[in-house]
């Protein structure tokens, strides 16, 4: 297959993933496309048109679709929310200690957290459209960032105050939950796209340079530490600039 044909196949796989189709079913769909093209001499685009439109035209029974439960959403979004809240709490605690006062959490910060949670859920729902229209997707994500920031800046009223020691412990707990949550996500079993003709995982690159799957898991596990590192960096910056 040419590079253009492989790109078509990759886009088909992504489109089916976004439809929550199981890996084995995706493997069957891809094998059917490849077999047809091998027999007819056509390219995937000539035979089936746009890969996203072709993916949308395929029907799958419910048992070949991945069902996402509320618990799954909590497992996916929990570490992110915990990391963001821990980062904010840690920075606010450092500022309070530096100024010798209680930690103050504003109404805007709480509203921003709620906005970000809703925005992430909405983004997941329209992810396929965002990936197909990159300019509109970039504007959509930018609008989300502006909205979250605007809420935090505009609503400066204090929602509640807390002792720095208590808030510091809360921040540490939230950051720890983020790290543990991301490590658990990295260790979850994958749903490989298997070729029905030989049973191999079409995208297993664990034996190639770069580590492939192993590297991806390591990156996912390490992502929770991003919030910890950010808390340390922003904490240091806040300590030297607060006044």
C-alpha positions in Angstrom: 0.0 0.0 0.0 1.1 3.5 -0.7 1.6 6.1 2.0 -1.7 7.8 1.0 -3.5 4.4 1.3 -2.0 3.9 4.8 -3.1 7.4 5.8 -6.7 6.5 4.6 -6.6 3.4 6.7 -5.3 5.4 9.8 -8.2 7.9 9.4 -10.7 5.0 9.2 -9.4 3.5 12.4 -9.5 6.9 14.2 -13.1 7.5 13.0 -14.2 4.1 14.2 -12.4 4.6 17.5 -14.3 7.8 18.0 -17.5 5.8 17.4 -16.5 3.6 20.3 -16.2 0.5 18.1 -14.3 -2.4 19.6 -10.8 -3.2 18.4 -11.7 -6.6 16.9 -14.5 -5.1 14.9 -12.2 -2.3 13.6 -9.7 -5.0 12.6 -12.4 -6.7 10.6 -13.5 -3.5 8.9 -9.9 -2.7 7.9 -9.2 -6.2 6.7 -12.3 -6.0 4.5 -11.1 -2.8 2.9 -7.6 -4.2 2.3 -8.9 -7.4 0.8 -11.3 -5.5 -1.5 -8.5 -3.2 -2.7 -6.1 -6.1 -3.2 -8.7 -7.9 -5.4 -10.0 -4.9 -7.3 -6.8 -2.9 -7.7 -8.5 0.2 -6.5 -7.3 2.5 -3.8 -9.3 2.8 -0.6 -10.4 6.3 -1.6 -11.5 5.1 -5.0 -13.5 2.2 -3.6 -15.0 3.7 -0.4 -14.6 7.5 -0.6 -13.9 9.6 2.4 -12.8 7.4 5.3 -14.9 9.4 7.9 -18.0 9.1 5.7 -17.3 5.4 5.2 -16.9 4.8 8.9 -20.2 6.6 9.6 -21.9 4.4 7.1 -21.0 1.1 8.8 -23.5 -0.5 11.2 -22.3 -2.4 14.3 -24.4 -4.3 16.8 -24.4 -3.1 20.4 -22.0 -5.9 21.5 -19.3 -4.5 19.2 -19.5 -1.1 20.7 -17.7 0.1 23.9 -20.1 1.3 26.5 -18.8 4.1 28.7 -20.3 4.2 32.2 -20.3 7.0 34.7 -17.6 5.1 36.6 -15.5 5.2 33.4 -15.9 8.9 33.0 -14.9 9.4 36.7 -11.8 7.4 36.1 -10.8 9.4 33.1 -11.7 12.9 34.3 -11.0 12.4 38.0 -7.2 12.6 37.8 -7.4 15.8 35.6 -9.8 17.5 38.0 -7.8 16.5 41.0 -4.6 17.7 39.4 -6.1 21.1 38.5 -7.6 21.6 42.0 -4.4 20.5 43.7 -2.4 22.9 41.6 -4.7 25.8 42.5 -4.8 24.9 46.2 -1.1 24.5 46.4 -0.4 27.9 44.8 -3.0 29.6 47.0 -1.4 28.0 50.1 2.1 29.2 49.2 0.7 32.7 48.7 -1.1 32.6 52.1 1.9 31.4 53.9 4.1 34.1 52.3 1.7 36.8 53.3 0.9 35.3 56.7 -2.8 35.0 56.2 -5.5 32.4 55.6 -6.0 30.7 52.2 -8.8 32.3 50.2 -10.5 30.4 47.4 -12.6 32.7 45.2 -16.1 32.1 43.7 -14.4 32.4 40.3 -12.0 29.6 40.9 -14.8 27.2 41.9 -16.8 28.3 38.9 -13.8 27.8 36.6 -13.4 24.2 37.9 -17.1 23.5 37.1 -16.8 25.1 33.7 -13.7 23.0 32.8 -15.4 19.8 33.8 -18.4 20.5 31.6 -16.2 21.7 28.8 -14.1 18.5 28.8 -17.3 16.4 28.7 -18.6 18.5 25.8 -15.2 18.2 24.0 -15.3 14.4 24.2 -18.8 14.4 22.7 -17.8 16.5 19.7 -14.2 15.2 19.4 -14.8 13.6 15.9 -16.0 17.0 14.5 -13.1 18.8 16.1 -10.5 16.5 14.6 -12.0 16.9 11.1 -12.1 20.7 11.3 -8.9 21.7 12.9 -9.4 25.5 12.6 -12.8 25.3 14.2 -11.5 22.8 16.8 -8.6 25.2 17.7 -11.1 28.1 18.1 -13.4 25.9 20.2 -10.5 24.9 22.6 -9.3 28.5 22.8 -12.8 29.6 23.7 -12.9 27.1 26.5 -9.5 28.3 27.9 -10.7 31.9 27.7 -14.0 31.1 29.4 -12.3 29.3 32.3 -9.8 32.1 32.8 -12.5 34.8 32.5 -14.6 33.2 35.3 -11.6 33.0 37.6 -10.6 36.7 37.0 -14.1 38.2 37.0 -15.5 36.5 40.1 -13.1 37.6 42.8 -15.4 37.3 45.8 -14.1 34.9 48.4 -16.0 31.7 48.6 -14.3 30.4 51.7 -11.1 30.7 53.7 -9.1 27.9 55.3 -6.0 27.4 57.5 -2.8 27.1 55.3 -1.9 23.8 57.0 -5.3 22.3 56.2 -5.3 23.6 52.6 -1.7 22.4 52.1 -2.7 18.9 53.2 -5.8 19.0 50.8 -3.5 20.1 48.0 -1.1 17.3 48.6 -3.9 14.8 48.7 -5.4 16.0 45.5 -2.0 15.9 43.7 -1.4 12.4 45.0 -4.8 11.3 43.7 -3.9 12.7 40.3 -0.6 10.8 40.2 -2.2 7.5 41.3 -5.2 8.0 39.0 -3.0 8.5 36.0 -0.9 5.5 36.9 -4.0 3.3 37.1 -5.2 4.6 33.7 -1.8 3.7 32.2 -2.1 0.2 33.6 -5.6 -0.5 32.2 -5.8 -3.2 29.5 -5.9 -2.0 26.0 -8.4 -2.9 23.2 -6.0 -3.8 20.3 -7.0 -3.6 16.6 -6.4 -7.2 15.6 -6.1 -8.4 12.1 -8.6 -11.3 11.7 -6.3 -13.0 9.2 -3.5 -13.7 11.6 -4.6 -12.3 15.0 -1.8 -9.8 15.3 -2.2 -6.4 16.8 -1.9 -4.0 13.9 -0.5 -1.2 16.1 1.8 -3.0 18.4 5.1 -1.2 18.2 6.5 -2.4 21.5 9.4 -4.2 19.8 10.5 -1.3 17.7 12.7 1.7 18.3 11.1 4.1 20.6 9.3 1.6 22.7 5.8 2.1 21.2 3.2 0.8 23.6 5.6 0.7 26.5 6.6 4.4 25.9 3.0 5.4 25.6 2.1 3.7 28.9 5.1 5.4 30.6 4.1 8.8 29.3 0.5 8.3 30.5 1.8 7.2 34.0 4.1 10.3 34.1 1.4 12.7 33.1 0.1 12.9 36.7 3.4 14.3 37.8 2.9 17.3 35.5 0.6 18.9 38.0 3.1 18.2 40.8 5.9 19.9 38.9 3.6 22.8 37.9 2.7 23.2 41.6 6.4 23.4 42.6 7.2 25.9 39.8 4.2 28.1 40.4 4.7 27.8 44.1 8.2 29.1 43.8 7.2 31.9 41.5 4.4 32.9 43.9 6.7 32.9 46.9 9.1 35.3 45.3 6.4 37.6 43.7 3.7 37.7 46.4 3.6 40.9 48.3 
